[in-house]
Amino acid sequence: MRGICLCSGGLDSTLALIKLLDKGNEVVPMFVDYNQWPDEYEEDAFINVVEWCKKTWPSRILEQAKLNLDL
């Protein structure tokens, strides 16, 4: 199965992403920048999580995405 996992870089979304990948799913991890504070720490954590997942499940991470919202 293919899907998108909305990731904040925190524990809950990281666990959701890992569970999806571990069950054999192909996933596009997505980070949404909605001008939250402090977004740079969350985005750095997201990038680190995705890089680790790419090493562990290289064929299951389809492409990481970032959506910028002007709110």
C-alpha positions as CSV (number, residue, x, y, z in Angstrom):
1,M,0.0,0.0,0.0
2,R,1.1,3.6,-0.7
3,G,0.3,6.6,1.4
4,I,1.4,9.9,2.9
5,C,2.4,10.3,6.6
6,L,2.1,13.8,8.0
7,C,5.2,14.2,10.2
8,S,6.1,16.8,12.7
9,G,9.4,15.4,13.8
10,G,7.9,14.5,17.2
11,L,7.5,11.1,18.8
12,D,4.0,10.3,17.7
13,S,4.4,11.0,14.0
14,T,7.8,9.3,14.0
15,L,6.2,6.1,15.5
16,A,3.4,6.3,13.0
17,L,5.9,6.5,10.1
18,I,8.0,3.6,11.4
19,K,5.0,1.4,11.9
20,L,3.8,2.1,8.4
21,L,7.2,1.3,6.9
22,D,7.7,-1.8,9.1
23,K,4.4,-3.2,7.8
24,G,5.7,-3.0,4.2
25,N,4.0,0.2,3.1
26,E,5.5,2.7,0.8
27,V,5.3,6.1,2.3
28,V,5.8,9.8,1.4
29,P,6.7,11.5,4.6
30,M,5.4,15.1,4.6
31,F,6.3,18.1,6.8
32,V,3.9,21.0,6.9
33,D,5.3,24.5,7.7
34,Y,2.4,26.6,8.9
35,N,4.6,29.2,10.6
36,Q,4.6,27.3,13.9
37,W,7.2,28.1,16.5
38,P,9.9,26.9,16.6
39,D,9.6,25.3,13.1
40,E,13.3,25.0,12.4
41,Y,13.7,22.5,15.2
42,E,10.7,20.5,14.1
43,E,11.9,20.5,10.5
44,D,15.4,19.4,11.5
45,A,14.0,16.5,13.5
46,F,11.8,15.6,10.5
47,I,14.8,15.5,8.2
48,N,16.8,13.4,10.7
49,V,13.9,10.9,11.0
50,V,13.4,10.6,7.2
51,E,17.2,10.1,6.7
52,W,17.2,7.3,9.3
53,C,14.2,5.7,7.7
54,K,15.8,5.9,4.2
55,K,18.8,3.9,5.6
56,T,16.5,1.3,7.3
57,W,13.9,0.9,4.5
58,P,15.5,2.4,1.4
59,S,12.9,1.2,-1.1
60,R,9.8,2.2,1.0
61,I,10.4,5.9,1.4
62,L,9.1,7.3,-1.9
63,E,10.0,11.0,-1.6
64,Q,9.9,13.4,1.3
65,A,7.8,16.5,0.8
66,K,7.4,19.9,2.5
67,L,4.4,22.1,2.2
68,N,4.7,25.8,3.1
69,L,1.4,27.4,4.1
70,D,1.1,31.2,4.4
71,L,-1.4,31.7,7.2
